[in-house]
């Protein structure tokens, strides 16, 4: 299956943040998220495994009680029920991969 980014519907999350579900199947979901500088995703956890790749921009990730600055080409992994939060220091594009799929992302 081929999915063209231009054909995927964007969902606005809050001012300065949007999400596109790029691909999903079986237990896997790939999501592109865009955040404006200054956006914050408060610390949270979920039962899904998450691997994230920073395409562009700069962010401050807080996980396991530590803050790390990530930029283009960097990635992180958050296991199930691991608390993590992000502050976006620059306009950023991140690709998140989840398993199992985030069914909550398919709602509304």
Residue pairs with C-beta under 8 A, 6 or more apart in sequence:
1 23
1 25
3 22
3 23
5 20
5 22
5 32
8 20
8 21
8 22
8 32
9 20
10 18
10 19
10 20
11 18
11 19
11 20
12 18
13 19
13 33
14 39
15 36
16 35
16 36
16 38
16 39
17 33
17 34
17 35
17 36
17 39
18 33
18 34
19 31
19 32
19 33
19 34
19 105
20 31
20 32
20 33
21 29
21 30
21 31
21 105
21 106
22 30
22 31
22 32
22 95
23 29
23 30
24 30
24 101
27 99
27 100
27 101
28 97
28 98
28 99
28 100
28 101
29 97
29 98
29 99
29 100
29 101
29 102
29 105
30 95
30 96
30 97
31 95
31 96
31 97
31 98
31 102
31 105
32 55
32 93
32 94
32 95
32 96
33 93
33 94
33 95
33 96
34 91
34 92
34 93
34 94
35 41
35 57
35 59
35 86
35 88
35 91
35 92
35 94
36 88
36 91
37 57
37 88
37 89
37 90
37 91
37 92
38 88
39 87
39 88
40 85
40 86
40 87
40 88
41 85
41 86
42 85
43 62
43 83
43 84
43 85
44 83
44 84
44 85
45 78
45 81
45 82
45 83
45 84
46 80
46 81
46 102
47 80
47 81
48 80
48 98
48 99
48 100
48 101
48 102
49 77
49 78
49 79
49 80
49 98
49 99
50 77
50 78
50 84
50 96
50 97
50 98
51 75
51 76
51 77
51 96
51 97
52 75
52 76
52 77
52 78
52 94
52 95
52 96
52 97
53 74
53 75
53 94
53 95
53 97
54 70
54 71
54 72
54 73
54 74
54 75
54 92
54 93
54 94
55 72
55 92
55 93
55 94
55 95
56 72
56 91
56 92
56 93
57 71
57 72
57 88
57 89
57 90
57 91
57 92
57 93
57 94
58 69
58 70
58 71
58 88
58 89
58 90
58 92
59 69
59 70
59 71
59 86
59 87
59 88
59 89
59 90
59 92
59 94
60 67
60 68
60 69
60 70
60 86
60 87
60 89
61 67
61 68
61 69
61 70
61 76
61 84
61 85
61 86
62 84
62 85
62 86
62 87
63 76
63 78
63 82
63 83
63 84
63 85
64 82
68 76
69 89
70 76
76 84
78 84
